[in-house]
Amino acid sequence: MNYKHWLLAGILCSVFWPIATLAQDALWKAYIAAGTKAVEQDRYDGAEMLFMAAMKEAEGFGEQDPRLAITLRLLMNVYGDQKKTAQASQLQERLLRIPVLSSGAELLDIAANLDNLATRYYNQGRFDDAEPLYRWALTVREKALGLDHPEVAANLNSLANLYYKQEKYEAAEPLYTQALAIREKILSPGHLDIAVSLNNLASLYYKQEKYEAAEPLYTQALAIREQALGSDHLEVAASLNSLAILYSDQQKYARVEPLFLRALDIFRKHDLLEAPRVFTMLNRLAGIYRSQGRYDEAEPLYQMVTTILQKALEPEHPYVASGLNNLGMIYLLRKKYNEAESVLKRALEIRIKVLSSDDLNIAVSSNNLAQAYYHLGKFDQAEPLNIKAMEISRQKVGEESPTLGWYMKNYALLQFAQGKPDQAELLFQKGLTLMRAKDPDSREVATSLYELAELYQRQEKYSDAEPLYRQALEMRERTLGPDHLDVTATLESYATLLRKTNREQDAADLDSRAQAIRAKYTQTSTEK
């Protein structure tokens, strides 16, 4: 070949080599896109073939090229899906020799593929597979689009969600903060993506118990959603629920109730009151009513919770047992002992079937059903359940547990009823000591004092009962508030004792106080 031919060949190579490289890149991207689609459709054999073809093209770019790293990762995940552990391990070793992706503007058109596949893995709980794909997509977008772009903010938010799900809160926080800053900078103040970022960062602060930091963010998110979507939108209900839970954990119950009620009204308008996602909200509100002694308002909510769980889950699911247990406790508190027996018996049956024999939840159910039997006078059926609850408690949490003290107190009441006062007195005092050691002002201590006073009154031991009523009344007024319904019950029982001991005026004064409290609750219930 003469000089002119060599020169012509050199010119042709310099022209067509970049064209060949561009064609190779386009083919690689096509294989990646098709392979990703195959994974999304669960066609792993096809995905494997496509990613292997992509790897062959990527190897032509050089061993240190980021496109090869991406391909190796995707193929490794597909091998993992097919339980091909040896092949996946080989790719993992090779992948570790490739530097972290440091460039990528030219890869922008596959960032969406990486992001979609990462989200798929995230939804499957495969967080270790999702993380590098989210990170690669983020790097590509930052270099191609700049730091202040909506897609960058979305990618930051997705990666932060991944860390949040893994409880890596310190890693998630700067990503949520950066995503929020970008969105506030480039979007209009009322944009819904800003509400998403506000809500996510607030949820992170809530998990970290940074309640003061979370509150204004939840409030801003709620305001944006109400303005953009209207007051009856389900996203507004979600914001109301989040803010209510925040206040609930801070025991700011006066703020909690109207938020939960608004959210429930929205779900009612959408005919979703029996949807599974309403379960937590109803359960929380019912728990608040129960803690406030508003048992008549708690009962229908617990009934709804139980109905939702029974429809959504298997008949013998542990959550169904929990719902039945909570409903049974409300029946006990409302002295509906036959109804309590029925649902508490079913709760215990489920727990015995699906849990280990020494599970603490079985102790709880045994104790609660024993209480129903006690109030129904079925002492022979109550006793073995009382004993079982105490045995499990001793085994699992030890001899000094206040829970064991509560179970001892309940068994002592049964022994009193069985005509064993000496044994009962000793057991009751021991149980009370255990409860007081943990928290001398606990609700359980006040209840125990009240119950012992009730027992003494039925036995006409008025001089023993009266100081216990006084102690219970003082504790309940101090710890629950003067208008709590437990205070009402104590006032009424103490008034009964005063009448029996010929102190009519003192009894009338206590009855007046009790009636005023009950009237207040009756008015509130009627308004609702």
C-alpha positions in Angstrom: 0.0 0.0 0.0 1.5 3.4 -1.0 1.6 6.5 1.1 -1.7 7.9 -0.2 -3.5 4.7 0.7 -2.1 4.7 4.3 -3.1 8.3 4.6 -6.6 7.6 3.4 -7.0 4.7 5.8 -5.9 6.9 8.7 -8.4 9.5 7.8 -11.3 7.0 7.5 -10.4 5.4 10.9 -10.4 8.8 12.6 -13.8 9.6 11.2 -15.6 6.3 11.7 -14.1 5.3 15.1 -16.2 7.9 17.0 -19.2 6.9 15.0 -18.7 3.2 16.0 -18.3 4.2 19.6 -21.5 6.2 19.5 -23.3 3.3 18.0 -21.9 1.0 20.7 -23.2 3.4 23.4 -26.6 3.5 21.8 -26.7 -0.3 21.7 -25.6 -0.6 25.3 -28.4 1.8 26.4 -30.9 -0.1 24.4 -29.9 -3.4 26.1 -30.1 -1.7 29.5 -33.5 -0.2 28.9 -34.9 -3.5 27.6 -33.3 -5.5 30.5 -34.8 -3.1 33.0 -38.2 -3.6 31.4 -37.8 -7.4 31.6 -37.0 -7.2 35.3 -40.1 -5.1 36.0 -42.1 -7.8 34.2 -40.4 -10.6 36.3 -38.8 -12.0 33.1 -35.5 -12.8 34.7 -34.2 -15.1 32.0 -34.7 -12.5 29.4 -33.2 -9.8 31.6 -30.1 -11.9 32.1 -29.6 -12.3 28.4 -30.1 -8.6 27.8 -27.8 -7.5 30.6 -25.1 -10.0 29.4 -25.3 -8.4 25.9 -25.1 -4.9 27.5 -22.0 -6.1 29.5 -20.3 -7.3 26.2 -20.8 -3.8 24.8 -19.8 -2.1 28.1 -16.5 -4.1 28.2 -15.6 -2.3 25.0 -15.6 1.0 26.8 -12.8 -0.1 29.2 -12.7 -1.8 32.6 -12.9 1.4 34.5 -15.9 2.8 32.6 -19.0 3.6 34.8 -21.2 2.0 32.2 -19.5 -1.4 32.9 -20.1 -0.8 36.7 -23.8 -0.2 36.1 -24.2 -3.2 33.9 -22.4 -5.5 36.4 -24.6 -4.3 39.2 -27.8 -4.9 37.2 -26.7 -8.3 36.1 -25.6 -9.2 39.6 -29.1 -8.4 40.9 -30.7 -10.6 38.3 -28.4 -13.4 39.3 -29.6 -12.9 42.8 -33.2 -13.0 41.8 -32.5 -16.4 40.2 -30.5 -17.7 43.2 -27.4 -17.9 41.1 -25.1 -17.1 44.0 -21.8 -18.1 42.5 -22.3 -15.9 39.4 -23.4 -13.0 41.5 -20.4 -13.3 43.7 -18.0 -13.3 40.7 -19.6 -10.0 39.5 -19.4 -8.5 43.0 -15.7 -9.1 43.1 -15.2 -7.5 39.7 -17.5 -4.6 40.6 -15.4 -3.7 43.6 -12.4 -3.1 41.3 -14.2 -0.3 39.4 -14.1 3.2 40.9 -17.2 4.9 42.1 -19.1 6.6 39.3 -17.6 10.0 38.9 -19.1 11.2 35.6 -22.3 10.7 33.9 -23.9 13.6 32.0 -23.8 11.3 29.0 -25.9 8.7 30.9 -28.9 10.9 31.6 -31.2 8.9 29.4 -30.7 5.8 31.5 -31.1 7.6 34.9 -34.8 6.9 34.8 -34.2 3.2 34.2 -31.9 3.1 37.2 -34.4 5.0 39.3 -37.3 2.8 38.4 -35.4 -0.4 39.1 -34.2 1.0 42.4 -37.8 1.8 43.4 -38.8 -1.7 42.5 -36.1 -3.1 44.8 -37.1 -0.6 47.5 -40.7 -1.8 47.4 -39.5 -5.4 47.7 -37.5 -4.5 50.7 -34.2 -5.1 48.8 -32.5 -2.0 50.2 -28.9 -3.0 49.5 -29.8 -3.5 45.8 -31.7 -0.3 45.6 -29.1 2.1 47.2 -26.4 2.0 44.5 -28.9 2.5 41.7 -30.4 5.5 43.5 -26.9 6.9 44.0 -25.9 6.4 40.4 -29.1 8.0 39.1 -28.5 10.9 41.5 -24.9 11.4 40.3 -25.9 11.3 36.7 -28.7 13.9 37.2 -26.6 16.3 39.3 -23.9 16.4 36.6 -26.3 16.6 33.7 -29.0 18.8 35.1 -27.3 20.8 37.8 -27.9 20.8 41.6 -31.1 22.8 41.6 -33.3 20.6 39.4 -36.7 19.0 40.2 -35.4 15.5 39.2 -32.4 15.9 41.5 -34.7 16.8 44.4 -36.9 13.8 43.6 -33.8 11.5 43.5 -32.6 13.0 46.9 -36.0 12.3 48.3 -36.1 8.7 47.1 -32.6 8.0 48.6 -33.6 9.6 51.9 -36.8 7.5 52.0 -34.5 4.4 51.6 -32.4 5.4 54.6 -35.5 6.4 56.6 -36.9 2.9 56.0 -33.7 1.4 57.3 -33.8 3.7 60.3 -30.6 5.4 59.2 -32.0 8.8 60.2 -28.6 10.6 60.3 -28.0 9.7 56.6 -31.6 10.6 55.6 -31.8 14.0 57.2 -29.3 16.0 55.0 -30.9 14.5 51.9 -34.4 15.4 53.0 -33.2 18.9 53.9 -31.4 19.4 50.5 -34.5 18.2 48.6 -36.7 20.6 50.5 -34.2 23.5 49.9 -34.2 22.8 46.1 -38.0 22.6 45.9 -38.5 25.8 47.9 -36.0 27.5 45.6 -37.3 26.5 42.2 -41.0 25.8 42.8 -44.0 28.1 43.7 -44.6 28.4 47.5 -47.8 26.3 47.3 -46.4 23.4 45.2 -47.4 20.0 46.4 -43.8 18.6 46.0 -42.9 21.1 48.8 -45.6 19.6 51.0 -44.1 16.1 50.3 -40.7 17.3 51.4 -42.0 19.1 54.5 -44.0 16.0 55.5 -41.0 13.7 55.0 -38.6 15.8 57.0 -41.2 16.2 59.7 -41.7 12.5 59.9 -37.9 12.1 60.3 -37.9 14.5 63.2 -40.9 12.7 64.7 -39.0 9.5 64.7 -36.0 11.2 66.3 -38.4 12.6 68.9 -37.6 16.2 67.8 -41.2 17.2 68.2 -40.7 20.9 68.3 -38.9 20.7 64.9 -41.5 18.4 63.4 -44.6 20.4 64.3 -44.2 23.5 62.1 -43.2 21.3 59.1 -46.4 19.2 59.5 -48.4 22.3 59.9 -47.0 23.9 56.7 -47.5 20.7 54.7 -51.2 20.6 55.9 -51.7 24.2 54.8 -50.3 23.6 51.4 -52.4 20.5 50.8 -55.6 22.2 52.0 -54.9 25.1 49.7 -54.0 23.0 46.6 -56.3 20.1 47.0 -59.3 21.2 49.1 -60.2 20.5 52.7 -61.7 17.0 51.9 -58.8 15.5 50.0 -57.3 12.2 51.3 -53.8 13.8 51.4 -55.2 16.4 53.8 -56.5 13.6 55.9 -53.0 12.1 55.9 -51.5 15.4 57.1 -54.2 15.7 59.8 -53.4 12.2 61.0 -49.6 12.9 61.1 -50.1 16.0 63.2 -52.5 14.3 65.5 -50.1 11.5 66.2 -47.4 14.0 67.0 -49.6 15.8 69.5 -50.8 12.4 70.9 -47.2 11.3 71.7 -46.8 14.6 73.6 -50.1 14.0 75.4 -51.6 17.2 74.0 -54.9 15.5 73.8 -57.0 18.7 73.4 -55.3 19.2 70.1 -55.4 15.6 69.0 -59.1 15.0 69.0 -60.3 17.6 66.5 -57.5 16.6 64.1 -58.5 12.9 64.2 -62.2 13.7 63.9 -61.5 15.9 60.9 -59.5 13.2 59.2 -62.1 10.5 60.0 -64.8 12.8 58.5 -62.8 13.0 55.3 -62.4 9.2 55.1 -66.2 8.9 55.8 -66.9 11.2 52.8 -64.8 9.0 50.6 -66.6 5.9 52.0 -63.3 4.6 53.4 -64.1 4.4 57.1 -63.4 0.6 57.0 -60.2 0.9 55.0 -57.2 -0.7 56.6 -55.3 2.6 56.7 -58.0 4.0 59.0 -57.2 1.3 61.6 -54.3 3.2 63.3 -56.2 6.4 63.5 -59.3 4.9 65.0 -57.2 2.8 67.4 -55.3 5.9 68.6 -58.4 8.0 69.1 -60.1 5.1 71.0 -57.0 4.8 73.2 -57.2 8.5 74.0 -60.8 8.3 74.9 -60.1 5.3 77.1 -57.2 7.1 78.9 -59.6 10.0 79.6 -62.3 7.6 81.0 -64.6 8.3 78.0 -65.4 4.6 77.6 -68.7 5.1 75.9 -67.0 7.0 73.1 -64.1 4.5 72.9 -66.4 1.5 72.5 -67.7 2.2 69.0 -64.2 3.0 67.7 -62.8 -0.2 69.1 -65.7 -2.0 67.5 -64.8 -0.4 64.1 -61.2 -1.3 64.6 -62.1 -4.9 65.2 -64.4 -5.0 62.2 -61.6 -3.6 59.9 -59.1 -6.1 61.2 -61.4 -9.0 60.8 -62.2 -8.0 57.2 -58.6 -7.2 56.2 -56.7 -10.1 57.9 -57.0 -13.9 58.4 -59.4 -14.8 61.3 -56.6 -15.9 63.5 -54.1 -13.1 62.9 -52.4 -11.7 66.0 -53.8 -8.2 65.1 -57.3 -9.5 65.2 -56.6 -10.8 68.7 -55.3 -7.4 69.8 -58.4 -5.7 68.4 -60.6 -8.2 70.3 -58.6 -7.7 73.5 -59.0 -3.9 73.4 -62.7 -4.2 72.7 -63.0 -6.6 75.6 -61.3 -4.3 78.0 -63.7 -1.5 77.1 -66.6 -3.9 77.8 -65.0 -4.7 81.2 -64.7 -1.0 82.0 -68.3 -0.4 81.0 -69.4 -3.4 83.1 -70.6 -5.3 80.0 -69.2 -8.5 81.4 -71.0 -11.0 79.1 -69.8 -9.1 76.0 -66.3 -8.9 77.5 -66.3 -12.7 78.1 -67.1 -13.5 74.5 -64.5 -11.3 72.8 -61.7 -11.9 75.4 -62.2 -15.6 75.1 -61.8 -15.4 71.4 -58.7 -13.2 71.7 -57.1 -15.8 74.1 -58.0 -18.7 71.7 -56.2 -16.9 68.8 -53.1 -16.1 70.8 -52.8 -19.6 72.2 -53.0 -21.0 68.7 -50.5 -18.6 66.9 -48.1 -17.6 69.7 -45.6 -19.5 71.8 -47.0 -20.8 75.1 -45.0 -18.3 77.2 -45.7 -15.2 75.1 -46.6 -12.2 77.3 -49.7 -11.5 75.1 -51.1 -14.8 76.4 -50.5 -13.6 79.9 -52.4 -10.4 79.1 -55.3 -12.2 77.6 -55.4 -14.8 80.4 -55.6 -12.0 83.0 -58.2 -10.1 81.1 -60.5 -13.1 80.6 -60.0 -14.0 84.2 -61.4 -10.5 85.1 -64.5 -11.1 83.1 -65.1 -14.4 84.8 -64.4 -12.8 88.2 -67.1 -10.2 87.6 -69.5 -12.9 86.3 -68.9 -15.0 89.5 -67.2 -17.8 87.5 -64.4 -18.1 90.0 -63.4 -21.7 89.1 -62.8 -20.6 85.5 -61.0 -17.4 86.5 -58.4 -19.0 88.9 -56.4 -21.0 86.4 -56.2 -18.0 84.1 -55.0 -15.8 86.9 -52.3 -18.3 87.8 -51.2 -18.7 84.2 -50.8 -14.9 83.8 -48.6 -14.7 86.9 -46.5 -17.7 85.8 -45.8 -16.3 82.4 -45.0 -12.9 83.8 -42.6 -14.4 86.4 -40.8 -16.4 83.7 -40.5 -13.6 81.1 -40.1 -10.4 83.1 -39.1 -11.5 86.6 -40.4 -11.2 90.2 -40.1 -7.5 90.4 -42.3 -6.5 87.5 -45.2 -4.0 88.1 -47.1 -6.1 85.6 -46.7 -9.1 87.8 -48.0 -6.9 90.7 -51.1 -6.1 88.7 -51.8 -9.8 88.1 -51.2 -10.5 91.8 -53.7 -7.8 92.7 -56.3 -9.3 90.4 -55.8 -12.8 91.8 -56.0 -11.3 95.3 -59.5 -9.9 94.5 -60.5 -13.4 93.3 -59.3 -14.9 96.6 -61.2 -12.3 98.6 -64.3 -13.3 96.6 -63.5 -17.0 97.3 -63.5 -16.4 101.1 -59.7 -16.5 101.5 -59.1 -13.0 103.1 -55.8 -13.7 104.8 -54.1 -15.0 101.6 -55.7 -12.3 99.6 -54.5 -9.5 101.8 -50.9 -10.6 101.7 -51.0 -11.1 97.9 -52.7 -7.8 97.3 -50.2 -5.9 99.4 -47.3 -7.6 97.6 -48.7 -6.7 94.2 -49.3 -3.1 95.3 -45.7 -2.9 96.5 -44.4 -4.0 93.1 -46.6 -1.4 91.3 -45.6 1.4 93.6 -41.9 0.6 93.2 -42.2 1.4 89.5 -44.5 4.4 89.8 -46.2 5.3 93.1 -48.6 7.6 91.2 -49.5 5.3 88.4 -53.1 4.8 87.3 -52.7 1.1 88.2 -51.9 2.0 91.8 -54.9 4.3 92.1 -57.2 1.7 90.5 -55.9 -1.0 92.9 -56.6 1.2 95.9 -60.1 1.9 94.6 -60.8 -1.7 94.0 -59.7 -2.7 97.5 -61.9 0.0 98.9 -64.8 -1.4 96.9 -64.1 -4.8 98.3 -64.0 -3.6 101.9 -67.2 -1.7 101.4 -69.0 -4.8 100.2 -67.7 -6.6 103.3 -69.0 -3.6 105.4 -65.4 -2.9 106.5 -66.0 0.8 106.2 -63.2 2.0 108.4 -60.8 0.0 106.1 -62.4 1.2 102.9 -62.6 5.0 103.6 -58.8 5.8 103.7 -58.4 3.9 100.5 -61.1 5.9 98.8 -59.4 9.1 99.9 -56.1 8.0 98.6 -57.5 6.8 95.3 -59.5 10.1 94.9 -56.5 12.3 95.6 -54.3 10.4 93.2 -56.9 10.3 90.4 -57.6 14.0 90.7 -53.9 14.8 90.7 -52.8 12.6 87.9 -55.9 12.4 85.6 -57.5 15.7 86.3 -60.5 16.7 88.4 -63.0 16.1 85.5 -61.9 12.5 84.6 -64.6 9.9 84.7 -62.4 7.7 87.0 -62.7 10.5 89.5 -66.5 10.4 89.1 -66.6 6.7 89.9 -64.5 7.3 93.0 -66.7 10.1 94.2 -69.9 8.1 93.7 -68.5 5.0 95.6 -67.1 7.2 98.4 -70.5 8.9 98.6 -72.2 5.5 99.0 -69.9 4.7 102.0 -70.7 8.1 103.6 -74.4 7.4 103.4 -74.0 4.0 105.0 -72.1 5.7 107.8 -74.8 8.4 108.2 -73.0 11.4 106.7 -75.7 12.4 104.3 -74.5 16.0 103.6 -70.9 14.9 102.8 -72.3 12.2 100.5 -74.5 14.8 98.7 -71.6 17.1 98.1 -69.6 14.3 96.5 -72.6 13.2 94.4 -73.0 16.8 93.2 -69.4 16.9 92.0 -69.8 13.5 90.2 -73.1 14.6 88.5 -71.4 17.8 87.2 -68.6 15.8 85.6 -71.0 13.3 84.0 -73.1 16.2 82.7 -70.1 17.7 81.0 -69.3 14.4 79.2 -72.9 13.9 78.3 -73.0 17.3 76.6 -69.8 16.7 74.7 -71.1 13.3 73.4 -74.4 14.8 72.4 -72.7 17.6 70.4 -70.6 15.1 68.5 
